[in-house]
């Protein structure tokens, strides 16, 4: 089970750490697809990016869970 992060007496959700990690992995994926010229095969870029972010977020939650 995830526990809150305490910083200066304030409690933060674990998504404060996991969200940016998933966002970073999404940006790396976007960069790789752009460098390989595979972005042109994606129909809707924004929906693809949101979908990849959600998948990476679920994956990081699964990896970091107990």
C-alpha positions in Angstrom: 0.0 0.0 0.0 1.2 3.5 -0.8 1.8 5.9 2.0 1.7 9.7 2.0 4.9 11.7 1.6 5.6 14.1 4.4 7.5 17.3 3.5 7.6 20.1 6.0 4.7 18.7 7.9 2.4 18.6 4.8 1.2 15.3 3.4 1.4 14.7 -0.3 0.0 11.9 -2.4 2.4 9.4 -3.9 1.2 10.5 -7.3 3.3 13.7 -6.7 6.3 11.4 -7.5 4.8 8.9 -9.8 3.1 11.4 -12.1 6.2 13.2 -13.1 8.0 9.9 -13.6 5.3 8.7 -16.0 5.4 12.1 -17.7 9.2 11.8 -18.2 8.8 8.3 -19.7 6.1 9.7 -22.0 8.4 12.4 -23.2 11.2 9.9 -23.8 8.8 7.8 -25.9 7.7 10.8 -27.9 11.3 11.7 -28.6 12.2 8.2 -29.7 9.1 8.0 -32.0 10.0 11.4 -33.5 13.6 10.4 -34.1 12.5 7.2 -35.8 9.9 9.1 -37.9 7.1 6.9 -36.6 5.0 9.8 -35.3 3.5 10.1 -38.8 1.7 6.8 -38.4 -0.2 8.0 -35.4 -3.6 9.3 -36.2 -4.3 11.5 -33.2 -1.1 12.6 -31.5 -2.8 14.1 -28.4 -4.9 11.0 -27.7 -1.8 8.8 -28.2 0.2 10.8 -25.7 -2.6 10.7 -23.1 -2.9 6.9 -23.6 0.8 6.4 -23.3 0.9 8.6 -20.1 -1.9 6.6 -18.5 -0.2 3.3 -19.4 3.1 4.5 -18.0 1.4 5.8 -14.8 -0.3 2.4 -14.3 3.0 0.7 -14.9 4.8 2.8 -12.3 2.1 2.3 -9.8 2.3 -1.4 -10.3 6.1 -1.4 -10.0 6.3 0.8 -7.0 3.4 -1.0 -5.1 3.9 -3.5 -2.4 
